[in-house]
Amino acid sequence: MDFLQLAGKWVLVTGIANRKSVAFHTARVLQESGANLILVVRSEARAESVGKLFPEVPVLVCDVEHQEQIDALADEVGKITTVLHGLVHSVAFADYSSGWLPFHETPRAAFLQAVDISCFSLVALSRAFKETLDPETGSVVTISISTTRMAAENYGYMAPVKAALDSSLCFLAKSFSKFSAVRFNAVCPGLLKTSASAGIPGYVDSYLFAEKATLRKSAVRTDEVASTVAFLLSPRSSGINSQGIVIDAGMGTNYFDEELIRGE
C-alpha cells in the first residue's frame, strides 16, 4: 500500500553531505516510497561522492550563497521536470573556526553568512521554484532545531539563525497562500549524530546529556527525522502548514528527570 502517496512524485532534496546527514536519510525514505529525486549539493566534489550513493539520480550543484547559481539550478531542474511536488531544504552552515565565543562576541560576518546560507536560502529557493512547485499539493520542508529558546552556549548564534528560519517559513506559507496551496513546514529534531554537528564545539557532551534527558534514554535517530520529513512532503499531511514538528523523544518535557537531578 502506498500510504504516503509519493510514488512518481518529483522531490528536490538539498544538502546531502554523507550517509549521516538528514538529507541522505530523507532521500532514502523517498526512494523507498517511489518518489523521483533530484539532489542538490554545494560543490562538484560533493556531487561526485553523492552520485555514488545515488546512482542514476540527477545530482546538481548549487552554492546557495550565490543567487545566479540558484537561478541556474531552477533552469536545470526545468530540463528534468516541469513540476516539483516537494522541496527539502536541509542547508545550514556556521563558521566555528574561531572556537567557542560568548554570544555577544559573535563576529558580524559569521552571523550574516549563517543567516544567508541557513535561512535566506529557503526564501531564495522557494522564490526560484515558485512556478515549478505544484500549486495544489506542493510541500516545502526545512530542517530546524527542537527549540530556539534554550541558550546552549556552544551552539551560539545558530539558535537565533534557526529562529529566523522558523519565522521565515511562516511568512512564506502566508505569502504563497495568495496564489497556491503550497505548504511550508519544519522538522525540528533534538540533538543528532551528524557530521555537521561534529563541528560544533563541545557537541559530544551536549549530545550525551540530551540522550539522558529523553524519556526513552535514547537519542533521536536521523532516520526518525527523515520519516517525518517524508510525511510532511506527502498528501497525508495536507492539513499541516506553517508548523514546526518537534522530534526530541520527549526531551523537552523531561528536564527534571530524577536521574538528571541526581547527576547519575
Secondary structure as UniProt FT lines:
FT   TURN            7..8
FT   STRAND          10..14
FT   TURN            19..20
FT   HELIX           22..32
FT   TURN            33..34
FT   STRAND          36..41
FT   HELIX           44..53
FT   TURN            55..56
FT   STRAND          59..61
FT   TURN            64..65
FT   HELIX           67..80
FT   STRAND          86..89
FT   TURN            97..98
FT   HELIX           103..105
FT   HELIX           108..115
FT   HELIX           116..120
FT   HELIX           121..128
FT   TURN            129..132
FT   TURN            135..137
FT   STRAND          139..143
FT   TURN            153..157
FT   HELIX           158..176
FT   TURN            177..179
FT   STRAND          183..189
FT   TURN            195..196
FT   HELIX           197..199
FT   TURN            201..202
FT   HELIX           203..213
FT   TURN            215..216
FT   HELIX           222..233
FT   HELIX           235..237
FT   TURN            238..239
FT   STRAND          243..247
FT   TURN            249..250
FT   HELIX           251..253
FT   TURN            255..256
FT   HELIX           258..262
//
